[in-house]
Amino acid sequence: MALTHIQEHVDLIAKHEQEFLAQRTRAERMTDAVAGFVGSVPFVVAHLCVFAVWLALNLWPGIHHYDPKPFNLLACIVGMEAILVASFILMRQSRLGRRSDERDHLMLQILLLTEKEVTTVLDVNRQIARQVGLEKLANNPDVKEMSQHTSIEDVAQTIKDTITEEKAVKLKESDAEELFQRD
């Protein structure tokens, strides 16, 4: 594959990512900024410094202790901060999850298109093989099967049935283990 062809793909993906980031609302940008800062070393260092100063001011003899042991005010502030930080992180994760779903949908569409294209190419290759006298190759069972249309609905149903069967087997195994443990 030519380097320019690869660069075109990289540029296209980068463009899509930039568009996604540009479409964020002000609240989403703020959420991303807060979540990004919370997950950084400066955030941890700042908290360690604040906690050290807080403890020093409330343990140092001869100074008025505004939050004496067991530091209930500090615990309350840290608890409220934890709730807010968790909320910011969950909002960001939710948005990133939606983006991941969009990517998965795009990938599925590309894979379905690729499957259709490969099936067509295999069929054309079989026809060419027949015309040039390679009947044995053209009628190879594997090649013949792969050059047929793949029903996505059938594949999805097979996967669903297989997963359901595996769950049933695991459930039966766990029931059997439970019976043996009772004895």
Secondary structure as the mmCIF struct_conf table of DSSP 4:
data_model
#
loop_
_struct_conf.conf_type_id
_struct_conf.id
_struct_conf.beg_label_comp_id
_struct_conf.beg_label_asym_id
_struct_conf.beg_label_seq_id
_struct_conf.end_label_comp_id
_struct_conf.end_label_asym_id
_struct_conf.end_label_seq_id
HELX_RH_AL_P HELX_RH_AL_P1 LEU A 3 ALA A 22
TURN_TY1_P TURN_TY1_P1 GLN A 23 GLN A 23
HELX_RH_AL_P HELX_RH_AL_P2 ARG A 26 VAL A 38
TURN_TY1_P TURN_TY1_P2 GLY A 39 GLY A 39
BEND BEND1 SER A 40 SER A 40
HELX_RH_AL_P HELX_RH_AL_P3 VAL A 41 LEU A 59
BEND BEND2 TRP A 60 TRP A 60
TURN_TY1_P TURN_TY1_P3 PRO A 61 GLY A 62
BEND BEND3 ILE A 63 ILE A 63
BEND BEND4 TYR A 66 ASP A 67
TURN_TY1_P TURN_TY1_P4 LYS A 69 PHE A 71
HELX_RH_AL_P HELX_RH_AL_P4 ASN A 72 GLN A 131
TURN_TY1_P TURN_TY1_P5 VAL A 132 GLY A 133
HELX_RH_AL_P HELX_RH_AL_P5 GLU A 135 ALA A 138
TURN_TY1_P TURN_TY1_P6 ASN A 139 ASN A 139
HELX_RH_AL_P HELX_RH_AL_P6 PRO A 141 MET A 146
TURN_TY1_P TURN_TY1_P7 SER A 147 SER A 147
BEND BEND5 GLN A 148 GLN A 148
HELX_LH_PP_P HELX_LH_PP_P1 HIS A 149 THR A 150
HELX_RH_AL_P HELX_RH_AL_P7 ILE A 152 ARG A 182
#
